[in-house]
Amino acid sequence: MVNKKKQFVIWFKDLTIKDVPLVGGKNAALGEMYACLTPLGINIPNGFALTAYAYRYFLKSTGLDAQIKKILKGLNTKNIKNLQARGKAVRRAIVEAKLPKELEREIAKAYKKLEKMYGADVDTAVRSSATAEDLPGASFAGQQETYLNIRGVSAVLEATKKCIASLFTDRAISYRKDKGFSHFDAALSVGVQKMVRSDAASSGVAFTIDTESGFDKIIVINGSWGLGEMIVQGKVIPDEWIIFKPTLAEGKKAIIAQNLGEKKVKLIYAPTGTKKVSISENDKNRFCLKEDEVITLAKWCVKIEEHFKHPMDIEWAKDGKTKELFIVQARPETVHAMESKKVYKEYHLLKRSKILTSGIAVGAKIGAGAVRVIESAKKIGEFKKGEVLVTRITDPDWEPIMKIASAIVTDEGGRTSHAAIVSRELSIPCIVGTKNSTVKLKNRQIVTVDCSSGETGVVYDGKLPFEAIEHDLGKIPKPPVKIMVNIGTPDEAFKNHYLPVEGVGLGRLEFIIASHIKIHPNALLNYGKLKDKQLKEKIDKLTLGYKNKVQYYIDELAEGIAKIGAAFHPYEVIIRFSDFKTNEYSKLLGGAAYEPHEENPMIGWRGASRYYDPKFEAAFGLEVKAMKKVRETMGLTNVIPMIPFCRTPEEGEQVVKTMAKYGLSRKKDKSLKIYVMCEIPSNILLADKFLEVFDGMSIGSNDLTQLTLGLDRDSGIVTHIANEKNESVKKLIAEIIAKCNKKKKYIGICGQAPSDYPDFAEFLVKAGIHSMSLNPDTVIKTIVALSKK
């Protein structure tokens, strides 16, 4: 048996994950996948690894080891100029040294074998793989170099030395020192792998866990045109797909969200190496993968995660010549994998001020400090600890100052750009893709960077007060009643998935329509007849990539619903159909043309009364189709539709018939339940008849209070008179709970009252309510309060 420890070169097929000390994390993982996962149908490009033994042999036989020790003696990583000078000296020494003849022969021999497999002058990727990297607890986030489109023996030999030198980039030296790794215990393996011609197609990354919230039931795939460096470097905002693992396993089309990125440039082959070119208008406006390719990649990601028994960070590429997909790299995800699942930490901004800029939020934290705008890595010596780093993009050269920043804000980049990856690892709030932060933010300006409120991160003027609350979920008592959560926007869903709740008592379509869609549904249904050119241009901009404008509405609604449904699967997730009033609908793009003026829209044309009305029925049909897509295509049958503001049982029957007309029918789908809001006194007075139409009720205490006491909840003048705790309201609530219990129908509450008043929550428990749905920030304190009684 050959002794691997004394080999200069080992082929992927002969490597396993146990060979990390020999070939580093990347190459060991590639070998493991090539040997174990290619038989399962996962494509892995072949190649070989130059071992850590070869690396040490090179350093020792050339005297480089002693030379490097001498250069790095007395290193101070906090002194940026000192670090830069020493790093440059080490790298120059390595590149200028000559590889030993015996080592050159082995590399040349292996490359020629690769040529026999793939043809003369085969194109390769020459990748670095440090022996201490890609282990749980350590993420080198691209600290060592990769060289693409390397052809011929001499080019491979030169790229090999450059890879070895990259073990001593400034950021790698700094990272090892700060993490406690020895510069000399670590070694560098070089992988030489057949290139995938993704320059003629697309490439990207995939995570088998949500990188923001740690939600582990989804796969997040990012992609862009061309070679993958543009995504990591943050030069593009990539296309993104989110796939739900449980329904993927059931064979469903489990893409629960997809977002078209902003892709303006790509990296392609040059005569030697690579070059950056612009992306065509056609490619900018379409996804870089087809849906069936996304599903294939997702299935591969699940197999890889199952094999390694750990959340994974995976790189993929599509070959533009053969049209095949490949996995080119995989490593353990190192941020959320290390976090305690028993601790729930939430950040709250206590005050707001002028918004200076916004972008994609990374993490869910808040930071503040003085702005430092830096144009290039050459000027990082100007940065001071605790400042807010503001720049166009970052790359690994920036890491020595990123770790001392209070927050990071960039013009460019997406969730998988370098700034995002490193910020997560460092637990620093970060906003990427602002487009204008380097212009809007000025040096020494004091700002607050808020990433605590969902997908959008905001930079506020001044230093604002905030709090961080930590909860030990292991010590939260079991409540005396089922606790659910109200989810305002889909952005909140993944962030709150580990709250100790049993589902969602209220998810509102209005948030999805107002925040994501922004267009009145009738404007989309009548798009072909619109005569307002400016309106059409605005709609076209929002519906980029959609020829069928109506499908945009259905898809966006479905994705928002699905995110909430997935985050709390398999528990019931109750989604309320739209409950905009006429004045609110008219504010949507194109809405004024379709909405009447009402003196009192609060008790006007809203909720159920719209759904069967000829003026709105087709628009409601889009909501029904979205719900059908979520339940049937995506497989999220835990999602339950709910009808708001239904005044009479007859109106309820008409709505149920309309739902069936557009595809949601309890006759066809035996698992389908339909709930109704209980927010009008008639719902309680005629409860027996309403419960013949619906499968359960959810109390909307805000509207019920308003309509019981004749109070306009939008008027500040009369709100002092009474609230939900008024005896008349409580009497009605106790009555409907009793009636639903007698009929053995679901009865919950999703209104504000139990979140605001602990004694009201106690009253509901005593009355026999099935569930209480609370706002996320009150879940823990309400459970604790109820458990003490």
Secondary structure as UniProt FT lines:
FT   HELIX           4..6
FT   STRAND          9..11
FT   HELIX           12..14
FT   HELIX           17..19
FT   HELIX           20..36
FT   HELIX           38..40
FT   STRAND          47..50
FT   HELIX           52..62
FT   HELIX           64..72
FT   TURN            73..74
FT   TURN            77..78
FT   HELIX           80..96
FT   HELIX           101..118
FT   TURN            120..121
FT   STRAND          124..130
FT   TURN            131..132
FT   TURN            136..137
FT   TURN            141..142
FT   STRAND          146..150
FT   HELIX           153..165
FT   HELIX           166..168
FT   HELIX           170..179
FT   TURN            183..185
FT   STRAND          188..194
FT   HELIX           198..200
FT   STRAND          202..207
FT   TURN            211..213
FT   TURN            216..217
FT   STRAND          218..225
FT   HELIX           229..232
FT   TURN            233..234
FT   STRAND          239..244
FT   HELIX           245..249
FT   TURN            250..251
FT   STRAND          255..259
FT   STRAND          265..269
FT   STRAND          274..278
FT   HELIX           281..284
FT   HELIX           291..308
FT   STRAND          312..318
FT   TURN            320..322
FT   STRAND          325..332
FT   HELIX           336..338
FT   TURN            341..342
FT   STRAND          343..349
FT   STRAND          355..362
FT   STRAND          366..373
FT   HELIX           377..382
FT   TURN            385..386
FT   STRAND          388..391
FT   HELIX           396..398
FT   HELIX           399..402
FT   TURN            403..404
FT   STRAND          407..410
FT   TURN            415..416
FT   HELIX           418..426
FT   STRAND          430..432
FT   HELIX           437..440
FT   TURN            443..444
FT   STRAND          446..450
FT   STRAND          456..461
FT   STRAND          466..472
FT   HELIX           473..475
FT   STRAND          482..487
FT   HELIX           490..495
FT   TURN            496..498
FT   STRAND          504..508
FT   HELIX           509..512
FT   HELIX           513..517
FT   HELIX           521..525
FT   HELIX           527..529
FT   HELIX           533..542
FT   TURN            543..545
FT   HELIX           549..567
FT   TURN            568..570
FT   STRAND          573..576
FT   HELIX           582..585
FT   TURN            586..587
FT   HELIX           591..593
FT   HELIX           601..603
FT   HELIX           608..611
FT   TURN            614..616
FT   HELIX           617..628
FT   HELIX           629..633
FT   TURN            637..638
FT   STRAND          639..643
FT   HELIX           649..661
FT   TURN            662..663
FT   TURN            666..668
FT   TURN            670..671
FT   STRAND          675..678
FT   HELIX           681..685
FT   HELIX           687..693
FT   STRAND          696..699
FT   HELIX           701..709
FT   TURN            713..714
FT   TURN            719..720
FT   TURN            724..725
FT   HELIX           727..743
FT   STRAND          746..749
FT   HELIX           753..756
FT   HELIX           758..767
FT   STRAND          771..774
FT   HELIX           776..778
FT   HELIX           779..787
//
